[in-house]
Amino acid sequence: MRRINAALKQIMSNLIQTFSARCDAVGVRPVEVLRQAGLHGSVWWRWRSGAVSPTLRSLEAAERVLAEIEAHRGLALLASPSEQGVDAPSSPDPAPAGIRNSGEVFR
């Protein structure tokens, strides 16, 4: 039973660290994601400290919000320069070294 509890604690720790890293990657605070998911902001600190473990319902809610943020920010990053209000260059830049026109990386 102790090994199971230790394994579960490690899994939760990994989930929380991954969630935090994903939030950092899109420039949003985990507390804000949880608030948008309908959770109290203090939940993040209780998760981080290990005082409480996330429920499946709260994790799913937070995951949905974070996935929406990631998708929105990802689309903003992938938008064409004209969609971002920037004039497109007159000729496209060649593919960076190591990238074929198909986007495939070669060595």
Secondary structure, DSSP 4 states (H G I P E B T S, - for coil): -HHHHHHHHHHHHHHHHHHHHHHHHHT--HHHHHHHTT--THHHHHHHHTSSPPPHHHHHHHHHHHHHHHHHHHHHHHS-TTTTT-PPPSSPPPPPTTB-TTS-B--
